[in-house]
Amino acid sequence: MATLNRKIGIAPMTILELTPPEMVSVAAEAGYDFVGLRLVNATPEEPVRPTIGQTALIRETKQRLDDTGLEVVDIEILRLKPETNVRADFEAFFETGAFLGASQALIAGNDPQFSRLAENYNELGLLAAEYGITPNLEPMPWTDIRSVAEAMDVMATVTHTNCGILVDAIHFDRSDATLDDLRAIPENLLHYMQLNDAPAEKPTSLDELLYQGRAHRFLPGFGGLALVGLLNALPADLPISMESPVVASAHLPAIDRAREALRVTTEFLAQPEITGRQK
C-alpha cells in the first residue's frame, strides 16, 4: 500500500513478541508495503530463536514472504564492537538476509575507538555487498555513534558506496543533531528511516533514555517530537519503517497494533505541511 509515493513498513520492535514468520503474516494482513526482521537479538531479554541460516523458522519465513508477496527490506541488528571480526561474526547473517530477499541491514556502533569502528564498518559494507545488502549505521544516543554528525564522520572514512545512515526519529531528537545535519546527508546514503513519536521532554537518565527508546514510544502525532521538520529535511520518497512500541496498547493483539500504526502514520503523512526535501 504505497502512500504518497512512499513505502511504509513495520519494524520488528513494534510487534516484537512475534516470530519472524508471524511478523510477515501480520504485516501483510495489516497492509504494509514491507517488513523488517530481527535476526539477532538487540538485548539479552529478548527470546533466542533459530534465525541464522536456513533453519526451519527461516524457511517458514521465506515461504510466507513468497505466499503473501510482501517484501522484507531490512534485517537487524548487528553491533560493531571492539572484538568484532566482521566476516567470521556476520557472514551467516548476510547469507540469511539474502535468502529472505533483504536489501538493507541495521548497524549499531558499540566501539569507543573510532578508527577501529570505522575500519570495521568499511569492511562490513564490502562483505554485505557480496550478498546484495547495504549496511545502515543508526546513531543512538547510548552508543558510541550518538548523532548524525558522528555517523557522517564514519562515512567520510568509507572507501566504497555500499553504506548508509539510518535516521530514527526518537534517537535524532535525543541527540545533539540539528535539521541542518539531516539536510547535509547525501541522498545516496539514505535508504529508509524509522518513524515514531515520544514525549517532548528529554530523559534525564540513561535508564529512562533506554526505556523510552526500546519500549515506550508513541505513534506519530501523539507525542512531542518535531516530526514535520524532520520529515521535511529528508527525501519525500524515503521509505518509512514504523518502529513504535506503545506501552499503552501493548496488551492488544499484534494485528490490531499494526493496523492502528499504519492508519495513524498514513494520516500523519497526508498533512500538507509535509513536503520532503526538494529534488
LOGUBA-149786 format. One record per residue (C-alpha): x, y, z; chain. Coordinates in nm, 4 decimals, always signed. Layout:
N
<u=X v=Y w=Z unit=A>
...
! end
This chain:
279
<u=+0.0000 v=+0.0000 w=+0.0000 unit=A>
<u=+0.2364 v=+0.2720 w=-0.1177 unit=A>
<u=+0.1189 v=+0.6069 w=+0.0182 unit=A>
<u=+0.2146 v=+0.9489 w=-0.1170 unit=A>
<u=+0.4941 v=+0.7935 w=-0.3269 unit=A>
<u=+0.6411 v=+0.6479 w=-0.0108 unit=A>
<u=+0.6522 v=+0.2885 w=+0.1085 unit=A>
<u=+0.5560 v=+0.2162 w=+0.4696 unit=A>
<u=+0.6808 v=-0.0883 w=+0.6535 unit=A>
<u=+0.6722 v=-0.2189 w=+1.0071 unit=A>
<u=+0.9845 v=-0.2690 w=+1.2173 unit=A>
<u=+1.0191 v=-0.5737 w=+1.4407 unit=A>
<u=+1.0219 v=-0.3754 w=+1.7644 unit=A>
<u=+0.6605 v=-0.2694 w=+1.7076 unit=A>
<u=+0.5460 v=-0.6335 w=+1.7262 unit=A>
<u=+0.8496 v=-0.7886 w=+1.8907 unit=A>
<u=+0.6639 v=-1.0721 w=+2.0632 unit=A>
<u=+0.6073 v=-1.2374 w=+1.7256 unit=A>
<u=+0.8355 v=-1.4792 w=+1.5449 unit=A>
<u=+0.9650 v=-1.3680 w=+1.2025 unit=A>
<u=+0.7049 v=-1.5682 w=+1.0049 unit=A>
<u=+0.4308 v=-1.4291 w=+1.2290 unit=A>
<u=+0.5640 v=-1.0774 w=+1.1662 unit=A>
<u=+0.5388 v=-1.1363 w=+0.7920 unit=A>
<u=+0.1785 v=-1.2553 w=+0.8203 unit=A>
<u=+0.0730 v=-0.9636 w=+1.0427 unit=A>
<u=+0.2468 v=-0.7053 w=+0.8234 unit=A>
<u=+0.0829 v=-0.8449 w=+0.5103 unit=A>
<u=-0.2617 v=-0.8673 w=+0.6687 unit=A>
<u=-0.2375 v=-0.5126 w=+0.8064 unit=A>
<u=-0.1493 v=-0.3759 w=+0.4626 unit=A>
<u=+0.2165 v=-0.2730 w=+0.4906 unit=A>
<u=+0.4458 v=-0.2487 w=+0.1890 unit=A>
<u=+0.7337 v=-0.4229 w=+0.3637 unit=A>
<u=+0.8508 v=-0.5754 w=+0.6890 unit=A>
<u=+1.1738 v=-0.5593 w=+0.8878 unit=A>
<u=+1.3008 v=-0.8721 w=+1.0626 unit=A>
<u=+1.5197 v=-0.9081 w=+1.3702 unit=A>
<u=+1.7622 v=-1.1934 w=+1.3127 unit=A>
<u=+1.9970 v=-1.1049 w=+1.6000 unit=A>
<u=+1.8714 v=-1.0063 w=+1.9452 unit=A>
<u=+1.9159 v=-0.6452 w=+2.0498 unit=A>
<u=+1.9037 v=-0.7248 w=+2.4242 unit=A>
<u=+1.9574 v=-1.0350 w=+2.6406 unit=A>
<u=+1.5933 v=-1.0156 w=+2.7490 unit=A>
<u=+1.4612 v=-1.0994 w=+2.4025 unit=A>
<u=+1.3791 v=-1.4620 w=+2.3203 unit=A>
<u=+1.6525 v=-1.6532 w=+2.1411 unit=A>
<u=+1.5251 v=-1.8074 w=+1.8183 unit=A>
<u=+1.6982 v=-2.0065 w=+1.5405 unit=A>
<u=+1.7098 v=-1.7197 w=+1.2906 unit=A>
<u=+2.0556 v=-1.7533 w=+1.1348 unit=A>
<u=+2.0971 v=-1.9950 w=+0.8462 unit=A>
<u=+1.8286 v=-2.1819 w=+0.6566 unit=A>
<u=+1.6629 v=-2.3109 w=+0.9718 unit=A>
<u=+1.3051 v=-2.4335 w=+0.9776 unit=A>
<u=+1.1963 v=-2.0931 w=+1.1126 unit=A>
<u=+1.3771 v=-1.9060 w=+0.8365 unit=A>
<u=+1.2409 v=-2.1371 w=+0.5668 unit=A>
<u=+0.8896 v=-2.0770 w=+0.7028 unit=A>
<u=+0.9541 v=-1.7025 w=+0.6949 unit=A>
<u=+1.0641 v=-1.7230 w=+0.3323 unit=A>
<u=+0.7570 v=-1.9270 w=+0.2442 unit=A>
<u=+0.5256 v=-1.6665 w=+0.3984 unit=A>
<u=+0.7065 v=-1.3882 w=+0.2145 unit=A>
<u=+0.6553 v=-1.5791 w=-0.1093 unit=A>
<u=+0.2918 v=-1.6572 w=-0.0307 unit=A>
<u=+0.1999 v=-1.3003 w=+0.0622 unit=A>
<u=+0.4216 v=-1.1184 w=-0.1871 unit=A>
<u=+0.5443 v=-0.8987 w=+0.0986 unit=A>
<u=+0.8918 v=-0.7505 w=+0.0737 unit=A>
<u=+1.1465 v=-0.7715 w=+0.3539 unit=A>
<u=+1.3603 v=-0.4589 w=+0.3327 unit=A>
<u=+1.5805 v=-0.4625 w=+0.6403 unit=A>
<u=+1.7305 v=-0.7105 w=+0.8828 unit=A>
<u=+1.8764 v=-0.6312 w=+1.2235 unit=A>
<u=+2.0722 v=-0.5851 w=+1.4427 unit=A>
<u=+2.4495 v=-0.6026 w=+1.4139 unit=A>
<u=+2.6766 v=-0.4289 w=+1.6637 unit=A>
<u=+3.0291 v=-0.3222 w=+1.5791 unit=A>
<u=+3.2251 v=-0.3931 w=+1.8990 unit=A>
<u=+3.5959 v=-0.3846 w=+1.9887 unit=A>
<u=+3.6179 v=-0.7621 w=+1.9464 unit=A>
<u=+3.4273 v=-0.7755 w=+1.6144 unit=A>
<u=+3.5629 v=-0.9986 w=+1.3394 unit=A>
<u=+3.3443 v=-0.8874 w=+1.0512 unit=A>
<u=+3.3440 v=-1.1899 w=+0.8224 unit=A>
<u=+3.3587 v=-1.4536 w=+1.0939 unit=A>
<u=+3.0870 v=-1.2893 w=+1.3024 unit=A>
<u=+2.8490 v=-1.1578 w=+1.0377 unit=A>
<u=+2.8688 v=-1.3525 w=+0.7125 unit=A>
<u=+2.5970 v=-1.6004 w=+0.8131 unit=A>
<u=+2.3710 v=-1.3050 w=+0.8994 unit=A>
<u=+2.4043 v=-1.1638 w=+0.5483 unit=A>
<u=+2.3624 v=-1.5072 w=+0.3898 unit=A>
<u=+2.0342 v=-1.5428 w=+0.5773 unit=A>
<u=+1.9220 v=-1.1949 w=+0.4794 unit=A>
<u=+1.9978 v=-1.2627 w=+0.1135 unit=A>
<u=+1.7957 v=-1.5855 w=+0.1299 unit=A>
<u=+1.4993 v=-1.3810 w=+0.2574 unit=A>
<u=+1.5474 v=-1.1091 w=-0.0047 unit=A>
<u=+1.6565 v=-0.8265 w=+0.2275 unit=A>
<u=+1.8337 v=-0.5252 w=+0.0806 unit=A>
<u=+1.9221 v=-0.3299 w=+0.3979 unit=A>
<u=+2.0734 v=-0.4070 w=+0.7389 unit=A>
<u=+2.0680 v=-0.2066 w=+1.0618 unit=A>
<u=+2.4043 v=-0.1490 w=+1.2305 unit=A>
<u=+2.4905 v=-0.0036 w=+1.5719 unit=A>
<u=+2.8300 v=+0.1381 w=+1.6638 unit=A>
<u=+2.9415 v=-0.0003 w=+2.0002 unit=A>
<u=+3.3140 v=+0.0624 w=+1.9893 unit=A>
<u=+3.4699 v=+0.3668 w=+2.1591 unit=A>
<u=+3.7765 v=+0.3521 w=+1.9316 unit=A>
<u=+3.6663 v=+0.5464 w=+1.6257 unit=A>
<u=+3.9330 v=+0.4247 w=+1.3857 unit=A>
<u=+3.8597 v=+0.0585 w=+1.4569 unit=A>
<u=+3.4846 v=+0.1092 w=+1.4337 unit=A>
<u=+3.5210 v=+0.2936 w=+1.1028 unit=A>
<u=+3.7530 v=+0.0246 w=+0.9626 unit=A>
<u=+3.5064 v=-0.2480 w=+1.0617 unit=A>
<u=+3.2151 v=-0.0565 w=+0.9093 unit=A>
<u=+3.4083 v=-0.0225 w=+0.5858 unit=A>
<u=+3.4794 v=-0.3967 w=+0.5833 unit=A>
<u=+3.1160 v=-0.4680 w=+0.6721 unit=A>
<u=+2.9964 v=-0.2828 w=+0.3641 unit=A>
<u=+3.2261 v=-0.4854 w=+0.1399 unit=A>
<u=+3.1060 v=-0.8120 w=+0.2928 unit=A>
<u=+2.7384 v=-0.7114 w=+0.2754 unit=A>
<u=+2.7782 v=-0.6159 w=-0.0919 unit=A>
<u=+2.8605 v=-0.9786 w=-0.1716 unit=A>
<u=+2.5025 v=-1.0587 w=-0.0647 unit=A>
<u=+2.3264 v=-0.7591 w=-0.2196 unit=A>
<u=+2.2676 v=-0.5902 w=+0.1172 unit=A>
<u=+2.3592 v=-0.2375 w=+0.2296 unit=A>
<u=+2.4500 v=-0.1720 w=+0.5960 unit=A>
<u=+2.2978 v=+0.1379 w=+0.7550 unit=A>
<u=+2.4618 v=+0.2884 w=+1.0623 unit=A>
<u=+2.1983 v=+0.4061 w=+1.3097 unit=A>
<u=+2.3024 v=+0.6810 w=+1.5511 unit=A>
<u=+2.1675 v=+0.6101 w=+1.9012 unit=A>
<u=+2.2468 v=+0.8350 w=+2.1977 unit=A>
<u=+2.3572 v=+0.5467 w=+2.4232 unit=A>
<u=+2.6016 v=+0.4003 w=+2.1675 unit=A>
<u=+2.9404 v=+0.5251 w=+2.0521 unit=A>
<u=+2.7853 v=+0.6731 w=+1.7367 unit=A>
<u=+2.5396 v=+0.9073 w=+1.9030 unit=A>
<u=+2.4421 v=+1.1543 w=+1.6340 unit=A>
<u=+2.4052 v=+1.2054 w=+1.2615 unit=A>
<u=+2.7240 v=+1.4123 w=+1.2597 unit=A>
<u=+2.9210 v=+1.1268 w=+1.4155 unit=A>
<u=+2.7746 v=+0.8842 w=+1.1622 unit=A>
<u=+2.8835 v=+1.1183 w=+0.8836 unit=A>
<u=+3.2363 v=+1.1152 w=+1.0276 unit=A>
<u=+3.2338 v=+0.7372 w=+0.9814 unit=A>
<u=+3.1029 v=+0.7719 w=+0.6254 unit=A>
<u=+3.3948 v=+1.0004 w=+0.5431 unit=A>
<u=+3.6307 v=+0.7066 w=+0.6008 unit=A>
<u=+3.4427 v=+0.4571 w=+0.3811 unit=A>
<u=+3.6179 v=+0.3598 w=+0.0583 unit=A>
<u=+3.3121 v=+0.2265 w=-0.1298 unit=A>
<u=+2.9477 v=+0.3192 w=-0.1892 unit=A>
<u=+2.7749 v=+0.0308 w=-0.0104 unit=A>
<u=+2.6871 v=+0.2097 w=+0.3113 unit=A>
<u=+2.4155 v=+0.4254 w=+0.4618 unit=A>
<u=+2.2833 v=+0.6173 w=+0.7600 unit=A>
<u=+1.9562 v=+0.5256 w=+0.9282 unit=A>
<u=+1.7656 v=+0.8120 w=+1.0914 unit=A>
<u=+1.5288 v=+0.7191 w=+1.3754 unit=A>
<u=+1.3013 v=+0.9995 w=+1.4943 unit=A>
<u=+1.3392 v=+0.9433 w=+1.8684 unit=A>
<u=+1.7166 v=+0.8958 w=+1.8532 unit=A>
<u=+1.7553 v=+1.2037 w=+1.6362 unit=A>
<u=+1.5602 v=+1.4109 w=+1.8886 unit=A>
<u=+1.7547 v=+1.2754 w=+2.1875 unit=A>
<u=+2.0924 v=+1.3537 w=+2.0304 unit=A>
<u=+2.2502 v=+1.6925 w=+1.9690 unit=A>
<u=+2.1717 v=+1.6760 w=+1.5972 unit=A>
<u=+2.0025 v=+1.9536 w=+1.4002 unit=A>
<u=+1.7877 v=+1.9641 w=+1.0896 unit=A>
<u=+2.0869 v=+2.1081 w=+0.9050 unit=A>
<u=+2.2728 v=+1.7867 w=+0.9934 unit=A>
<u=+1.9938 v=+1.5898 w=+0.8260 unit=A>
<u=+1.9954 v=+1.8084 w=+0.5176 unit=A>
<u=+2.3718 v=+1.7575 w=+0.4895 unit=A>
<u=+2.3342 v=+1.3808 w=+0.4460 unit=A>
<u=+2.3797 v=+1.2926 w=+0.0766 unit=A>
<u=+2.0662 v=+1.1235 w=-0.0535 unit=A>
<u=+2.2647 v=+0.8211 w=-0.1693 unit=A>
<u=+2.3295 v=+0.7411 w=+0.1989 unit=A>
<u=+1.9582 v=+0.7390 w=+0.2872 unit=A>
<u=+1.7805 v=+0.4117 w=+0.2132 unit=A>
<u=+1.4983 v=+0.4106 w=+0.4715 unit=A>
<u=+1.4117 v=+0.5737 w=+0.8036 unit=A>
<u=+1.2365 v=+0.4754 w=+1.1268 unit=A>
<u=+0.9381 v=+0.6818 w=+1.2375 unit=A>
<u=+0.7807 v=+0.7182 w=+1.5817 unit=A>
<u=+0.6897 v=+0.9834 w=+1.8357 unit=A>
<u=+0.7839 v=+1.0346 w=+2.2007 unit=A>
<u=+0.7407 v=+1.2749 w=+2.4928 unit=A>
<u=+0.8766 v=+1.6212 w=+2.4202 unit=A>
<u=+1.0686 v=+1.6285 w=+2.7482 unit=A>
<u=+1.4019 v=+1.4554 w=+2.7073 unit=A>
<u=+1.5024 v=+1.1840 w=+2.9552 unit=A>
<u=+1.7376 v=+1.2894 w=+3.2333 unit=A>
<u=+1.8873 v=+0.9455 w=+3.2994 unit=A>
<u=+2.0327 v=+0.6655 w=+3.0918 unit=A>
<u=+1.7739 v=+0.4234 w=+3.2276 unit=A>
<u=+1.4883 v=+0.6438 w=+3.1090 unit=A>
<u=+1.6596 v=+0.7037 w=+2.7755 unit=A>
<u=+1.6880 v=+0.3279 w=+2.7218 unit=A>
<u=+1.3332 v=+0.2614 w=+2.8405 unit=A>
<u=+1.1803 v=+0.5165 w=+2.6064 unit=A>
<u=+1.3987 v=+0.4107 w=+2.3154 unit=A>
<u=+1.3259 v=+0.0402 w=+2.3499 unit=A>
<u=+0.9753 v=+0.0213 w=+2.4897 unit=A>
<u=+0.7882 v=+0.3498 w=+2.5370 unit=A>
<u=+0.7277 v=+0.5345 w=+2.2129 unit=A>
<u=+0.4145 v=+0.6871 w=+2.0604 unit=A>
<u=+0.2566 v=+0.6810 w=+1.7173 unit=A>
<u=+0.3195 v=+0.9897 w=+1.5005 unit=A>
<u=+0.1315 v=+1.2935 w=+1.6256 unit=A>
<u=+0.0697 v=+1.1547 w=+1.9743 unit=A>
<u=+0.3924 v=+1.2840 w=+2.1270 unit=A>
<u=+0.6008 v=+1.5971 w=+2.1251 unit=A>
<u=+0.8695 v=+1.5333 w=+1.8648 unit=A>
<u=+0.9092 v=+1.7850 w=+1.5808 unit=A>
<u=+0.8298 v=+1.5247 w=+1.3159 unit=A>
<u=+0.7157 v=+1.7617 w=+1.0414 unit=A>
<u=+1.0516 v=+1.9373 w=+1.0350 unit=A>
<u=+1.2367 v=+1.6065 w=+1.0460 unit=A>
<u=+1.0364 v=+1.4594 w=+0.7580 unit=A>
<u=+1.0757 v=+1.7743 w=+0.5515 unit=A>
<u=+1.4541 v=+1.7567 w=+0.5947 unit=A>
<u=+1.4602 v=+1.4075 w=+0.4417 unit=A>
<u=+1.3687 v=+1.2905 w=+0.0893 unit=A>
<u=+0.9943 v=+1.2875 w=+0.0285 unit=A>
<u=+1.0011 v=+0.9317 w=-0.1039 unit=A>
<u=+1.2242 v=+0.7814 w=+0.1655 unit=A>
<u=+1.0675 v=+0.4525 w=+0.2826 unit=A>
<u=+0.9406 v=+0.4596 w=+0.6405 unit=A>
<u=+0.9697 v=+0.1723 w=+0.8835 unit=A>
<u=+0.7292 v=+0.2149 w=+1.1737 unit=A>
<u=+0.9292 v=+0.1416 w=+1.4904 unit=A>
<u=+0.6887 v=+0.2338 w=+1.7656 unit=A>
<u=+0.6358 v=+0.0058 w=+2.0671 unit=A>
<u=+0.3478 v=+0.1721 w=+2.2545 unit=A>
<u=+0.3162 v=+0.0678 w=+2.6185 unit=A>
<u=-0.0485 v=+0.1714 w=+2.6483 unit=A>
<u=-0.1556 v=-0.0663 w=+2.3725 unit=A>
<u=+0.0904 v=-0.3497 w=+2.4375 unit=A>
<u=-0.1931 v=-0.5701 w=+2.5651 unit=A>
<u=-0.3739 v=-0.5593 w=+2.2297 unit=A>
<u=-0.3232 v=-0.8252 w=+1.9628 unit=A>
<u=-0.0303 v=-0.7551 w=+1.7310 unit=A>
<u=-0.2562 v=-0.7282 w=+1.4261 unit=A>
<u=-0.4611 v=-0.4540 w=+1.5929 unit=A>
<u=-0.1493 v=-0.2592 w=+1.6878 unit=A>
<u=-0.0072 v=-0.2981 w=+1.3397 unit=A>
<u=-0.3252 v=-0.1759 w=+1.1717 unit=A>
<u=-0.3531 v=+0.1238 w=+1.4037 unit=A>
<u=+0.0093 v=+0.2187 w=+1.3468 unit=A>
<u=-0.0395 v=+0.2120 w=+0.9709 unit=A>
<u=-0.3648 v=+0.4081 w=+0.9863 unit=A>
<u=-0.2194 v=+0.6795 w=+1.2096 unit=A>
<u=+0.1016 v=+0.7034 w=+1.0094 unit=A>
<u=-0.0790 v=+0.7293 w=+0.6772 unit=A>
<u=-0.2988 v=+1.0089 w=+0.8104 unit=A>
<u=+0.0011 v=+1.1885 w=+0.9613 unit=A>
<u=+0.1962 v=+1.1775 w=+0.6349 unit=A>
<u=-0.1018 v=+1.3188 w=+0.4446 unit=A>
<u=-0.0615 v=+1.6581 w=+0.6150 unit=A>
<u=+0.0015 v=+1.9305 w=+0.3555 unit=A>
<u=+0.2861 v=+2.0637 w=+0.5738 unit=A>
<u=+0.4916 v=+1.7528 w=+0.4973 unit=A>
<u=+0.6630 v=+1.8028 w=+0.1647 unit=A>
<u=+1.0095 v=+1.6462 w=+0.1976 unit=A>
<u=+1.3435 v=+1.7583 w=+0.0620 unit=A>
<u=+1.3155 v=+1.9126 w=-0.2821 unit=A>
<u=+1.4548 v=+1.7010 w=-0.5633 unit=A>
! end
